[in-house]
């Protein structure tokens, strides 16, 4: 069966392209749709359907732009109520795609409209299941996201629905069926996803904690809810954009690519209360940056961190980026609904510096220097990794202040002593330091290279605990 997974690592997102006899379908597309159109054109195929497994929370889908550009029908599962024209399928309904069939399986639990799509080949044999956020490799979708939009949907209620969906709709299917999920490791839509992005259903029954044959509904609910952290703040806004609609991406790109001289950039920042977002490398930001700017480097999990830390998708943004990457930056912002880019600094930071404008730097030391200071500063070392990373292994005495929830920890940082930040490799700690400095907290020092570099020194660290054993 001709099915292609199109994986985008920075969002840990998988879209799918299926084609038969000149007819194509796209499942859970990203905001920028031209690559799907190009793929169909290369196959001399017409995109007939855009299937959505649910109203996504972690990204803005490209379904509306695909419909506008190709005439494809948008398909949702039962109970979906989009604010635009779409086909709301019935449970068990079959859609013909060339010689293939796509069968709708309503599987509520992650959200109430969550639906999986059974792929049936030209020989009428069941090939695979596109599972959206219902079933991942190693995990299942978290049941607390829809509550942010519909209050009466409690996590316990959704988890109960998910238990029934898995056992009544998915687990009875053939063990040979290939599972095609919407996300892999790194997504905030689950808590224990594998780095693998496909698997057979039979193997998942053996290794996925949520598919244990002897698991009661009460056990399932307890294990599923155990250890869930608060979802990123931008999630409900993306859900509403996917339900209600959004601005055409071509218009967003056109209005956002607005070059500003250093003086005009400064005026725009003051007049619009825009966040100045610096997307260069951490090393460049450390050496020099616009005062009060926020660093979130484009070469990391950029969109996810923008969503988690800036949160409000309507927030005006001004970009500090290289000329050759401005389109990429704006595109990746739009993937998570941040469409209000006011422009970018023409000539990037070098133009700002050459104009004689005020700039700031970030104090940063290597792990060897931290080793020399450790005995005197060990009370002032902060770990900005996630809780699971911290519990597995950390610098002795380090205080956990996860970047995801940095705003909840501001009172923990000393205002009368220099303190030190580290993460795994140096990316998140620079983000954290930039946020603190933007809030007037300047007595911060970044540890370059993060925990990876610290482990090579004699700085005391705790014994390693395998994350799979942590509760």
LUMNU-487307 format. One record per residue (C-alpha): residue number from 0; x, y, z. Coordinates in steps of 0.5 Angstrom, whole numbers. Example, Ala and Ser with C-alpha at 12.3 -4.5 7.8 and 13.67 -1.06 7.14 Angstrom:
% residues 2
<0 <25 -9 16>>
<1 <27 -2 14>>
This chain:
% residues 471
<0 <0 0 0>>
<1 <3 7 -2>>
<2 <3 11 5>>
<3 <9 16 6>>
<4 <10 18 13>>
<5 <12 26 13>>
<6 <16 27 20>>
<7 <18 34 22>>
<8 <22 33 28>>
<9 <22 40 31>>
<10 <15 39 33>>
<11 <15 31 33>>
<12 <10 31 28>>
<13 <8 26 23>>
<14 <3 27 17>>
<15 <1 22 12>>
<16 <1 22 5>>
<17 <-3 16 2>>
<18 <-4 15 -6>>
<19 <-8 10 -11>>
<20 <-10 11 -18>>
<21 <-9 18 -18>>
<22 <-13 20 -12>>
<23 <-9 22 -6>>
<24 <-11 24 2>>
<25 <-7 28 7>>
<26 <-8 26 14>>
<27 <-6 31 20>>
<28 <-2 36 15>>
<29 <2 42 18>>
<30 <0 49 17>>
<31 <5 50 10>>
<32 <1 46 5>>
<33 <5 47 -1>>
<34 <10 40 0>>
<35 <4 36 0>>
<36 <1 39 -6>>
<37 <8 38 -10>>
<38 <8 31 -7>>
<39 <1 30 -11>>
<40 <3 33 -17>>
<41 <9 29 -18>>
<42 <5 23 -17>>
<43 <0 26 -22>>
<44 <-5 25 -17>>
<45 <-11 30 -14>>
<46 <-12 31 -7>>
<47 <-19 28 -6>>
<48 <-19 28 2>>
<49 <-16 32 8>>
<50 <-17 27 14>>
<51 <-16 30 21>>
<52 <-16 25 27>>
<53 <-18 31 32>>
<54 <-18 38 33>>
<55 <-10 39 35>>
<56 <-7 43 41>>
<57 <0 43 39>>
<58 <0 45 32>>
<59 <-5 49 27>>
<60 <-7 44 22>>
<61 <-6 46 14>>
<62 <-13 43 13>>
<63 <-16 50 11>>
<64 <-11 52 6>>
<65 <-11 45 3>>
<66 <-18 45 2>>
<67 <-18 52 -1>>
<68 <-12 51 -6>>
<69 <-14 44 -8>>
<70 <-21 43 -7>>
<71 <-20 37 -3>>
<72 <-26 35 2>>
<73 <-24 36 10>>
<74 <-26 30 14>>
<75 <-27 30 21>>
<76 <-30 24 26>>
<77 <-36 24 29>>
<78 <-38 29 34>>
<79 <-33 34 31>>
<80 <-37 41 30>>
<81 <-32 45 26>>
<82 <-34 53 24>>
<83 <-33 52 17>>
<84 <-35 47 11>>
<85 <-33 40 13>>
<86 <-35 33 12>>
<87 <-37 30 19>>
<88 <-36 22 18>>
<89 <-40 17 22>>
<90 <-37 11 25>>
<91 <-36 6 21>>
<92 <-36 10 14>>
<93 <-32 8 9>>
<94 <-28 13 4>>
<95 <-26 11 -3>>
<96 <-19 13 -5>>
<97 <-17 10 -12>>
<98 <-17 2 -10>>
<99 <-16 4 -3>>
<100 <-21 4 3>>
<101 <-21 9 9>>
<102 <-25 6 14>>
<103 <-27 11 20>>
<104 <-27 9 27>>
<105 <-29 13 32>>
<106 <-24 13 38>>
<107 <-26 18 43>>
<108 <-21 19 49>>
<109 <-16 24 48>>
<110 <-21 28 45>>
<111 <-29 27 44>>
<112 <-28 27 37>>
<113 <-22 23 36>>
<114 <-22 18 30>>
<115 <-17 13 28>>
<116 <-17 11 20>>
<117 <-16 4 18>>
<118 <-13 3 11>>
<119 <-15 -2 7>>
<120 <-11 -4 1>>
<121 <-13 -6 -6>>
<122 <-14 -13 -4>>
<123 <-19 -11 1>>
<124 <-14 -13 7>>
<125 <-13 -8 13>>
<126 <-6 -5 12>>
<127 <-5 0 18>>
<128 <-8 5 22>>
<129 <-7 12 23>>
<130 <-8 13 30>>
<131 <-7 21 31>>
<132 <-7 22 39>>
<133 <-11 16 41>>
<134 <-5 11 40>>
<135 <3 13 40>>
<136 <8 8 40>>
<137 <10 7 47>>
<138 <4 11 50>>
<139 <-3 14 49>>
<140 <-6 21 48>>
<141 <-6 25 54>>
<142 <-14 26 57>>
<143 <-13 33 60>>
<144 <-13 37 54>>
<145 <-20 38 51>>
<146 <-22 40 58>>
<147 <-18 47 57>>
<148 <-24 48 52>>
<149 <-30 44 54>>
<150 <-30 45 62>>
<151 <-34 39 63>>
<152 <-30 34 60>>
<153 <-26 32 66>>
<154 <-19 28 65>>
<155 <-22 22 69>>
<156 <-28 22 64>>
<157 <-24 22 58>>
<158 <-19 17 60>>
<159 <-25 12 61>>
<160 <-27 14 54>>
<161 <-20 12 52>>
<162 <-20 6 55>>
<163 <-26 3 52>>
<164 <-24 6 45>>
<165 <-17 2 46>>
<166 <-20 -4 48>>
<167 <-27 -4 44>>
<168 <-24 -1 37>>
<169 <-17 -2 37>>
<170 <-14 -8 41>>
<171 <-19 -13 37>>
<172 <-15 -11 30>>
<173 <-10 -16 27>>
<174 <-3 -16 31>>
<175 <0 -15 24>>
<176 <-3 -8 23>>
<177 <2 -2 22>>
<178 <1 3 27>>
<179 <2 10 24>>
<180 <1 16 30>>
<181 <1 23 30>>
<182 <7 24 34>>
<183 <14 21 37>>
<184 <18 23 43>>
<185 <19 30 45>>
<186 <11 32 44>>
<187 <7 34 50>>
<188 <1 30 47>>
<189 <4 24 51>>
<190 <8 23 57>>
<191 <12 16 55>>
<192 <13 16 47>>
<193 <18 12 44>>
<194 <23 15 39>>
<195 <20 10 34>>
<196 <15 13 29>>
<197 <11 6 27>>
<198 <10 -1 30>>
<199 <6 -7 29>>
<200 <0 -7 34>>
<201 <2 -14 36>>
<202 <8 -11 39>>
<203 <5 -5 42>>
<204 <0 -10 46>>
<205 <7 -13 49>>
<206 <10 -7 51>>
<207 <6 -1 51>>
<208 <3 0 58>>
<209 <-4 2 56>>
<210 <-5 -4 52>>
<211 <-4 -9 58>>
<212 <-9 -15 57>>
<213 <-11 -15 64>>
<214 <-11 -8 66>>
<215 <-18 -6 69>>
<216 <-21 1 67>>
<217 <-19 4 74>>
<218 <-12 2 73>>
<219 <-12 5 66>>
<220 <-14 11 69>>
<221 <-10 12 75>>
<222 <-3 10 71>>
<223 <-5 15 65>>
<224 <-6 21 70>>
<225 <0 19 74>>
<226 <5 24 73>>
<227 <2 28 68>>
<228 <5 35 68>>
<229 <1 42 66>>
<230 <0 42 58>>
<231 <3 48 55>>
<232 <-1 54 55>>
<233 <-2 55 48>>
<234 <-5 49 47>>
<235 <-12 51 48>>
<236 <-11 57 43>>
<237 <-9 52 38>>
<238 <-15 48 39>>
<239 <-20 54 38>>
<240 <-16 56 31>>
<241 <-17 49 29>>
<242 <-24 49 30>>
<243 <-26 56 28>>
<244 <-21 57 23>>
<245 <-15 62 22>>
<246 <-11 67 17>>
<247 <-9 64 10>>
<248 <-1 62 11>>
<249 <1 66 5>>
<250 <-2 73 8>>
<251 <1 71 14>>
<252 <8 70 10>>
<253 <7 77 6>>
<254 <5 81 12>>
<255 <11 78 17>>
<256 <17 79 12>>
<257 <17 86 14>>
<258 <25 89 14>>
<259 <26 94 19>>
<260 <32 98 20>>
<261 <35 98 27>>
<262 <32 105 29>>
<263 <25 103 26>>
<264 <26 96 30>>
<265 <27 100 36>>
<266 <21 104 35>>
<267 <17 98 33>>
<268 <19 95 40>>
<269 <17 101 44>>
<270 <10 102 40>>
<271 <7 95 40>>
<272 <10 92 46>>
<273 <13 87 42>>
<274 <17 81 44>>
<275 <24 81 41>>
<276 <25 74 39>>
<277 <32 72 38>>
<278 <33 66 34>>
<279 <40 66 33>>
<280 <45 61 36>>
<281 <46 61 43>>
<282 <53 62 42>>
<283 <52 68 38>>
<284 <46 71 43>>
<285 <51 70 49>>
<286 <56 74 46>>
<287 <51 80 44>>
<288 <44 81 44>>
<289 <39 87 44>>
<290 <37 88 51>>
<291 <31 85 54>>
<292 <30 80 48>>
<293 <28 73 49>>
<294 <33 68 46>>
<295 <29 61 43>>
<296 <34 59 38>>
<297 <31 56 31>>
<298 <36 50 31>>
<299 <32 47 37>>
<300 <25 45 39>>
<301 <24 52 37>>
<302 <16 52 36>>
<303 <15 48 42>>
<304 <19 53 46>>
<305 <16 59 43>>
<306 <9 56 45>>
<307 <11 54 52>>
<308 <14 61 54>>
<309 <11 66 50>>
<310 <4 63 50>>
<311 <-1 68 47>>
<312 <-1 67 40>>
<313 <-3 74 39>>
<314 <3 77 42>>
<315 <6 82 37>>
<316 <13 79 36>>
<317 <20 82 33>>
<318 <25 78 30>>
<319 <32 78 30>>
<320 <34 73 25>>
<321 <39 72 19>>
<322 <36 74 12>>
<323 <37 67 10>>
<324 <32 64 15>>
<325 <27 69 16>>
<326 <22 65 12>>
<327 <23 59 16>>
<328 <23 62 22>>
<329 <16 65 20>>
<330 <13 59 18>>
<331 <15 55 24>>
<332 <12 60 28>>
<333 <6 60 24>>
<334 <6 52 25>>
<335 <4 54 33>>
<336 <-1 60 31>>
<337 <4 65 32>>
<338 <2 70 26>>
<339 <3 77 29>>
<340 <10 78 27>>
<341 <11 85 26>>
<342 <18 85 22>>
<343 <25 83 23>>
<344 <31 87 24>>
<345 <35 88 17>>
<346 <42 86 17>>
<347 <41 82 24>>
<348 <44 84 30>>
<349 <51 86 27>>
<350 <47 92 24>>
<351 <44 94 31>>
<352 <51 93 33>>
<353 <54 97 28>>
<354 <49 103 28>>
<355 <52 104 35>>
<356 <46 102 39>>
<357 <46 99 46>>
<358 <47 92 47>>
<359 <48 87 52>>
<360 <51 80 53>>
<361 <50 74 58>>
<362 <55 71 63>>
<363 <57 64 61>>
<364 <63 60 63>>
<365 <65 52 62>>
<366 <64 46 66>>
<367 <71 46 68>>
<368 <70 53 71>>
<369 <64 51 75>>
<370 <68 46 78>>
<371 <73 51 80>>
<372 <67 55 84>>
<373 <63 49 86>>
<374 <65 49 93>>
<375 <63 56 94>>
<376 <57 56 89>>
<377 <53 50 90>>
<378 <48 53 94>>
<379 <46 57 88>>
<380 <46 52 82>>
<381 <39 51 78>>
<382 <37 46 73>>
<383 <32 48 68>>
<384 <31 41 65>>
<385 <25 37 66>>
<386 <23 34 72>>
<387 <24 27 69>>
<388 <31 29 67>>
<389 <33 32 74>>
<390 <31 26 78>>
<391 <35 21 73>>
<392 <41 25 75>>
<393 <43 32 77>>
<394 <49 36 80>>
<395 <49 35 88>>
<396 <45 40 91>>
<397 <42 43 84>>
<398 <35 46 85>>
<399 <30 44 80>>
<400 <27 50 76>>
<401 <24 47 69>>
<402 <24 52 63>>
<403 <17 50 62>>
<404 <15 53 68>>
<405 <20 58 69>>
<406 <15 63 71>>
<407 <13 59 77>>
<408 <20 59 80>>
<409 <22 67 79>>
<410 <22 68 87>>
<411 <27 62 88>>
<412 <32 65 84>>
<413 <37 70 89>>
<414 <37 77 88>>
<415 <43 78 92>>
<416 <48 73 90>>
<417 <50 70 83>>
<418 <47 64 81>>
<419 <48 59 75>>
<420 <44 55 70>>
<421 <45 49 67>>
<422 <41 44 62>>
<423 <43 38 58>>
<424 <47 41 53>>
<425 <46 49 54>>
<426 <40 51 49>>
<427 <35 51 55>>
<428 <39 55 60>>
<429 <41 60 55>>
<430 <33 61 54>>
<431 <32 61 61>>
<432 <37 66 62>>
<433 <35 71 57>>
<434 <28 70 60>>
<435 <31 72 67>>
<436 <35 78 64>>
<437 <28 81 61>>
<438 <25 81 67>>
<439 <31 85 70>>
<440 <35 79 74>>
<441 <42 80 71>>
<442 <46 76 77>>
<443 <45 70 72>>
<444 <51 66 69>>
<445 <50 60 64>>
<446 <54 54 64>>
<447 <56 52 57>>
<448 <55 45 55>>
<449 <50 44 60>>
<450 <50 37 64>>
<451 <53 33 58>>
<452 <60 38 60>>
<453 <59 37 67>>
<454 <59 30 67>>
<455 <66 30 64>>
<456 <68 34 71>>
<457 <69 32 78>>
<458 <63 36 80>>
<459 <59 31 85>>
<460 <53 28 81>>
<461 <48 24 84>>
<462 <47 16 82>>
<463 <43 15 76>>
<464 <36 12 76>>
<465 <33 9 70>>
<466 <27 14 68>>
<467 <23 8 67>>
<468 <23 6 74>>
<469 <21 13 76>>
<470 <14 15 79>>
